[in-house]
Amino acid sequence: MNKEEEMVINPMADVKTGDTVVPGDQLCVIEELMAGYGTYEREGVVYSATAGLVSMDFKDRSMNVMGLKGELRLALPVQGDILVGEVVNAYESRAEVMLVKRNGEDAFSPFLGEIRISNVTRRYVKSIRDVLSPGDIVRGVALNTHQIPIQIGLVGPELGVLVAKCSKCGNRLTLTTYNNMFCERCENRETREVAKDYGVMFGLEARQDLAPKRRPYSPGRYDDRRGGGDRRYDDRRPQRGGDRRFDRRDDRREGGRDDRRR
């Protein structure tokens, strides 16, 4: 495209070639130009799917968003993409993640993702704060296509928290047993929804020896302190004059008084 074409402003489009845009910016409608690389179309409107420079191709009638040097850049994720990012906020029912990697490649600019509590795990979770915390690095899968915020799911052995920070001192947490974490600096214990390779890329090894010790079973806890043995299976009961039900029955037979209220 020559300089004259680059300076041409499409009278129907909202932008011109060379403009800087960010993900989600409205560019034009499909009656003007079709969605090309770095863009997507929704309900007849073409939006930017990545940060970069607008490039209009009037020959192919396409709207594109390129890198600063004209190179192709990663666009917004599509469903099934593997994403990596940092949790920036955690609320009761959702968490916000700043995503920096898509399918193993660095994103041109960080973009916002959202994790809903229903997409964290298959088990019941009362609050998303019980399994995620700000500062955690997570790996998830995109659940929607070319939309902001990007919906992310953590269900699956390969998905979840890759490394977590202690909410008290900021030290990296060590995995002890399933989803149970321990801070070796302040001895704080927390829980996370972790991936099966938690800590591997950060040089952290699981430490089962740091797991909380369970109290051993002690039969003596059920023993009768006075006479020994398990009271649950002890047939000896304190005798208080026998069973009064049968005593009254015998009294009636012998002409005794029946004390029952009539």
JOCOR-V395985 format. One record per backbone hydrogen bond with DSSP energy under -0.5 kcal/mol. NH is the residue of the N-H (numbers start at 1). CO is the residue of the C=O. E is the energy in kcal/mol with one decimal. If there is no record, write none. Layout:
nh/co/e
NH/CO/E
NH/CO/E
This chain:
nh/co/e
6/2/-2.0
7/3/-1.5
8/4/-0.7
8/5/-0.7
10/8/-0.6
13/10/-0.7
14/27/-2.0
15/27/-0.7
17/8/-0.6
18/54/-2.6
19/16/-1.9
21/52/-2.6
24/48/-3.2
25/22/-2.0
27/46/-3.0
28/46/-1.1
30/44/-2.0
32/29/-2.0
33/29/-1.7
34/61/-2.9
36/63/-2.6
39/36/-1.5
40/47/-2.1
42/45/-2.6
45/42/-1.4
46/28/-3.0
47/40/-3.3
48/25/-2.5
49/38/-3.1
50/38/-0.7
52/21/-2.0
53/66/-2.6
54/19/-2.7
55/64/-3.0
57/55/-0.5
57/62/-2.8
58/56/-0.7
61/57/-0.8
62/57/-2.3
63/34/-3.1
64/55/-2.2
64/62/-0.5
65/37/-2.3
66/53/-2.8
67/71/-3.4
70/67/-1.7
80/142/-2.4
81/78/-2.1
83/81/-0.5
83/140/-2.9
84/101/-1.8
85/138/-1.9
86/98/-2.0
87/136/-2.8
88/96/-2.7
89/96/-1.4
91/94/-3.1
95/115/-2.2
96/89/-2.4
97/113/-2.6
98/86/-2.8
99/97/-0.8
99/111/-2.8
100/84/-2.6
101/84/-1.8
102/105/-2.8
103/82/-3.5
105/102/-1.8
107/100/-2.8
111/99/-1.4
113/97/-3.1
114/150/-3.3
115/95/-2.8
116/114/-0.5
116/152/-0.5
117/93/-2.5
119/116/-2.0
120/117/-1.1
121/117/-0.6
128/92/-2.5
130/127/-1.8
131/128/-1.4
132/128/-1.8
135/87/-3.0
136/133/-2.0
137/163/-2.6
138/85/-2.6
138/136/-0.6
139/160/-2.6
140/83/-2.7
141/153/-2.1
142/81/-2.7
143/151/-3.2
144/151/-0.6
146/77/-2.5
150/112/-1.7
152/114/-2.7
153/141/-2.3
154/119/-3.2
155/119/-0.5
156/154/-0.5
159/156/-1.2
160/139/-2.5
161/193/-2.5
162/137/-3.7
163/137/-1.2
166/171/-3.2
170/166/-1.3
173/164/-2.6
174/182/-2.9
176/180/-2.7
180/177/-2.1
181/190/-3.3
182/174/-2.2
183/188/-2.5
184/182/-0.6
187/183/-1.7
190/181/-1.2
192/179/-1.9
193/131/-1.8
194/192/-1.0
195/161/-2.1
196/157/-2.6
198/195/-1.5
199/162/-2.9
200/197/-1.9
202/199/-0.7
203/200/-1.4
204/199/-3.2
207/175/-2.9
210/207/-1.5
211/208/-1.5
221/218/-1.9
222/219/-1.8
223/220/-1.0
224/229/-2.8
225/223/-0.6
228/224/-3.0
231/222/-1.6
231/229/-0.6
233/230/-1.3
234/231/-0.9
235/233/-0.6
244/242/-0.7
246/243/-0.6
247/243/-1.7
248/244/-2.8
249/245/-1.4
250/246/-2.2
251/247/-2.3
252/248/-2.4
253/249/-1.6
254/250/-1.7
255/252/-1.2
256/251/-4.4
259/257/-0.8
